[in-house]
Amino acid sequence: MELFRIKKDIPFMSYGRLTTTISLITFIISIVFLSFKGLNLGVDFTGGTLMEVSYSHPADIDKIRQVMDKIDLKDTTVQNFGTSKDVLIRLPIRQDLSIAQLSEKVSAALIESDKDTKIQRVESVGSQVGEELYANGALALLLVCFGIIAYLALRFEWRFAVAAVIANMHDVIIILGFFAFFQWEFNLTVLAAILAVLGYSVNESVVVFDRVRENFKKMRKANVVEVIDNAITRTMSRTVITHLMTQTMVCSMLFFGGETLHNFALALTIGILFGIYSSVLVACPVAMWLGVSQRNLGQDQPKEDTSQEINP
């Protein structure tokens, strides 16, 4: 299915140096923000207090958040838990309050706002658990990268594998840079979004790389730049349809999904936008500069015609 057909190939690779320079600058700026400002880690990573609250009627999540704001607990996460009548509240660590004092303060404020409030349980999440989640999350990212390298190296060639991983790391670091700069809360849902972006981005790279491999068979007299430009241009319609539909769904979660899904959808939105960019204007130039060619992909080189024409 094609929404449009581009008859003339767009010279994407002629802008390769410019786009790669922009990506490198953005990458470095993200590293700077991560180094100096750091991530605003949520309760999942830093530890804190979990409170389960129930009501005899559907809980008003926005009202509960307003109550938390009034008692100076703006970093609190409030979400439905199981049913619409059950609510899970994640409270950050407060140095000036013990767990008992903090839970009593929250309980009193909730009961004052709604007499039907019932506190089901209060649990403490230690920082040790947060450290384990942080380490396991980093390990998951590392394993995903190794899996991508192995898959692309077997299906295509190591140059494509390296290019795809560089593009994927570009997306991940930029997402983290946004969260560090704006100090948005980084929790397990954001980590899940980053892992989803890795798979999403590499899928786009595979589509383009597969067309590059096919073009090397068909366009035997064309050079590498022409082959890659044609591959990107021929997949443009598919790229527009796929990403437009995906971005529409993600934007619906971003604007209408509530606070629980907000950071998850925000990370996906940034990742999808930069994933399109990196798959085309980062991965392909890197693969070209690494020396991808027909010979490297195992394709036969075009043979020169050495036969002489015999005139009668």
Sequence and secondary structure as in RCSB ss.txt:
>XXXX:A:sequence
MELFRIKKDIPFMSYGRLTTTISLITFIISIVFLSFKGLNLGVDFTGGTLMEVSYSHPADIDKIRQVMDKIDLKD
TTVQNFGTSKDVLIRLPIRQDLSIAQLSEKVSAALIESDKDTKIQRVESVGSQVGEELYANGALALLLVCFGIIA
YLALRFEWRFAVAAVIANMHDVIIILGFFAFFQWEFNLTVLAAILAVLGYSVNESVVVFDRVRENFKKMRKANVV
EVIDNAITRTMSRTVITHLMTQTMVCSMLFFGGETLHNFALALTIGILFGIYSSVLVACPVAMWLGVSQRNLGQD
QPKEDTSQEINP
>XXXX:A:secstr
  S   SS   GGGGHHHHHHHHHHHHHHHHHHHHHT  EE HHHH EEEEEEE SS   HHHHHHHHHHTT TT
 EEEE SSTTEEEEEEE  TTS HHHHHHHHHHHHHHH TT EEEEEEEE HHHHHHHHHHHHHHHHHHHHHHHH
HHHHHT HHHHHHHHHHHHHHHHHHHHHHHHHT EE HHHHHHHHHHHHHHHHHHHHHHHHHHHHHHH TTS HH
HHHHHHHHHTHHHHHHHHHHHHHHHHHHHHHSHHHHHHHHHHHHHHHHHHHHHHHHTHHHHHHHTT  TTTTT  
            
